[in-house]
Structure formats: structure tokens, C-alpha cells
């Protein structure tokens, strides 16, 4: 099983959105028996909470399913994960610092690096939490744009492992 975990700050906005979108892409690609997708936050403020209602609204309007409970990312999880996807540069830095080994740190990637149209200076998925519903819609657009490239990368790795 290839395991991917999306990580944002509180695990109620960006990372559950990325988790839902990518899980749908994995299922559409017929890889759901080979790829496991989940999410977490760098902090534990919202542990046990569902996704932000605005996240749920935007996901449901776009046809995505979600059944989310927030949790905090733990360093011990690196051993069981193949890829840890950070939603912004702060998460990337925090996760790499948390990684127990250089190999674990190398598992951490920034989501928008999988979007060929994203410029380096626009590599973050902005945090929509303190804004309006528009910010959540923009977040979904950015996540969707990066998901195709991420799926290609995961598909290639899974294919190599099963060959």
C-alpha cells in the first residue's frame, strides 16, 4: 500500500480538502486498492473536529465526498508514509524539522510543485480560514490543479513497485 498524507495547520480546511480531492482522483484512476490517502495538521487545536463547514460546503458543491476528523501529525507516522504533502512553505519547514531521519524529511513535498502552471513564488495554498467562502473556492481550484500531477507521480511509483 502506498500512503499519502496531506498536512496543513489545523487539519480542518486545506488538508481535508486535498485529501478528499486526491482520494477521488485515486479512485477514478482505479488505484484505491493500492493507494491510501489521509490528512493531518501540524497542530492539535482541532483534533476530533470535523472539517470547517465552508470546506464541507465547497467540497459537496463540487461533488466530493468527505468524512473527516481532524488530527495532529506525529513524527512516528513518517515510518508508515511514502509521501507527506505540505500545503504551504511553513508546513514544509515544520514537517522536515519534525522528520526523524533525512530519508523521512525527503518524503515531504509541497503540493503546488505538482501543478505545472504554479510559479515558485506562488507555491503555497493560501489559508482560507479567516476569509470568506471565496478563499475556500480558490483553495479547491489550487488543490485540483495540483492533483493531476501528484496522481501521475504516485501512479508511476506504484507501477514501479508492482512491476
C-alpha positions as CSV (number, residue, x, y, z in Angstrom):
1,X,0.0,0.0,0.0
2,X,1.3,3.5,-1.0
3,X,0.4,6.0,1.7
4,X,0.0,9.8,1.2
5,X,-0.8,12.3,4.0
6,X,-1.7,15.9,3.3
7,X,-0.8,18.4,6.1
8,X,-1.9,21.9,6.9
9,X,-2.1,23.8,10.1
10,X,-5.2,22.7,11.9
11,X,-6.4,19.9,9.6
12,X,-9.9,21.5,9.1
13,X,-9.6,23.4,5.8
14,X,-6.8,22.8,3.3
15,X,-5.6,19.3,4.1
16,X,-9.0,17.7,4.4
17,X,-9.9,19.4,1.1
18,X,-6.7,18.0,-0.5
19,X,-7.4,14.6,1.0
20,X,-11.0,14.5,-0.5
21,X,-9.9,15.6,-3.9
22,X,-6.9,13.3,-4.2
23,X,-8.9,10.3,-2.9
24,X,-11.4,10.9,-5.6
25,X,-8.6,11.1,-8.2
26,X,-7.1,7.9,-6.9
27,X,-10.5,6.1,-7.1
28,X,-11.2,7.5,-10.6
29,X,-7.8,6.1,-11.6
30,X,-8.6,2.7,-10.2
31,X,-5.8,2.9,-7.7
32,X,-7.8,2.9,-4.5
33,X,-6.7,-0.7,-3.6
34,X,-3.1,0.4,-3.9
35,X,-3.1,4.0,-2.5
36,X,-4.2,5.2,0.9
37,X,-4.9,8.9,1.4
38,X,-5.4,10.8,4.7
39,X,-4.6,14.2,6.3
40,X,-3.4,15.8,9.5
41,X,-2.4,19.2,11.0
42,X,0.8,20.5,12.3
43,X,-1.1,21.5,15.4
44,X,-3.7,19.7,17.5
45,X,-6.1,22.6,18.2
46,X,-9.0,20.9,16.3
47,X,-8.3,17.2,17.0
48,X,-11.5,15.3,16.7
49,X,-13.4,18.1,15.0
50,X,-15.0,17.8,11.5
51,X,-13.8,19.9,8.6
52,X,-14.7,23.6,8.6
53,X,-18.3,24.0,7.4
54,X,-17.0,26.1,4.5
55,X,-14.7,23.3,3.4
56,X,-17.6,20.9,3.5
57,X,-19.8,23.3,1.5
58,X,-17.2,23.8,-1.2
59,X,-16.4,20.1,-1.4
60,X,-20.0,19.0,-1.6
61,X,-20.9,21.7,-4.2
62,X,-18.0,20.2,-6.4
63,X,-19.2,16.7,-5.9
64,X,-16.6,15.4,-3.5
65,X,-17.3,13.2,-0.5
66,X,-15.7,13.8,2.8
67,X,-16.0,12.2,6.2
68,X,-13.3,14.0,8.2
69,X,-12.0,14.1,11.8
70,X,-9.0,16.4,12.5
71,X,-5.8,15.0,14.0
72,X,-2.3,16.2,14.6
73,X,0.6,14.8,12.6
74,X,3.1,12.8,14.6
75,X,6.8,12.2,13.8
76,X,6.3,8.5,14.4
77,X,4.0,8.4,11.3
78,X,6.8,9.0,8.9
79,X,7.8,5.3,9.0
80,X,4.4,4.3,7.6
81,X,4.1,7.0,5.0
82,X,5.5,7.2,1.5
83,X,4.7,10.9,0.8
84,X,3.8,13.8,3.1
85,X,2.3,16.7,1.2
86,X,2.6,20.1,2.8
87,X,0.1,22.8,1.8
88,X,2.4,25.7,2.3
89,X,6.1,26.5,2.9
90,X,5.6,26.8,6.7
91,X,4.2,23.3,6.9
92,X,7.0,22.1,4.7
93,X,9.6,23.6,7.0
94,X,7.8,22.3,10.2
95,X,7.4,18.7,8.8
96,X,11.0,18.5,7.6
97,X,12.2,19.6,11.1
98,X,9.9,17.0,12.7
99,X,11.2,14.2,10.5
100,X,13.3,11.7,12.5
101,X,15.7,11.0,9.6
102,X,16.9,12.7,6.3
103,X,15.0,9.9,4.4
104,X,11.8,10.9,6.2
105,X,12.4,14.6,5.5
106,X,12.8,13.7,1.8
107,X,9.3,12.3,1.8
108,X,7.9,15.9,2.4
109,X,6.8,17.8,-0.7
110,X,4.9,21.0,-1.4
111,X,1.5,20.3,-3.1
112,X,1.7,23.0,-5.7
113,X,5.0,21.7,-7.0
114,X,2.8,19.1,-8.8
115,X,1.0,21.9,-10.7
116,X,3.0,22.8,-13.8
117,X,1.3,26.2,-14.0
118,X,2.3,27.2,-10.5
119,X,5.2,29.7,-10.2
120,X,7.7,29.2,-7.4
121,X,6.6,32.4,-5.7
122,X,3.0,31.1,-5.7
123,X,3.8,27.7,-4.3
124,X,1.6,28.0,-1.2
125,X,-2.1,27.1,-1.0
126,X,-3.3,30.2,1.0
127,X,-5.1,29.6,4.3
128,X,-8.8,30.4,3.7
129,X,-9.7,30.1,7.4
130,X,-10.0,33.8,8.2
131,X,-11.6,34.8,5.0
132,X,-14.8,34.3,3.0
133,X,-16.1,31.3,1.1
134,X,-14.2,32.7,-2.0
135,X,-11.0,31.7,-0.3
136,X,-12.2,28.1,0.1
137,X,-13.2,28.0,-3.5
138,X,-9.8,29.3,-4.6
139,X,-8.2,26.7,-2.3
140,X,-10.2,24.0,-4.1
141,X,-9.1,25.3,-7.5
142,X,-5.4,25.1,-6.5
143,X,-5.8,21.7,-5.0
144,X,-7.5,20.3,-8.1
145,X,-4.8,21.9,-10.3
146,X,-2.0,20.1,-8.4
147,X,-3.9,16.8,-8.0
148,X,-3.4,15.6,-11.6
149,X,0.4,16.0,-11.4
150,X,0.5,14.4,-8.0
151,X,-1.6,11.4,-9.3
152,X,0.8,11.0,-12.2
153,X,3.8,10.9,-9.8
154,X,2.1,8.4,-7.4
155,X,0.8,6.2,-10.3
156,X,4.4,6.0,-11.6
157,X,5.8,5.0,-8.2
158,X,3.1,2.5,-7.6
159,X,3.6,1.0,-11.1
160,X,7.4,0.6,-10.4
161,X,6.6,-1.1,-7.1
162,X,4.2,-3.6,-8.6
163,X,6.3,-4.3,-11.7
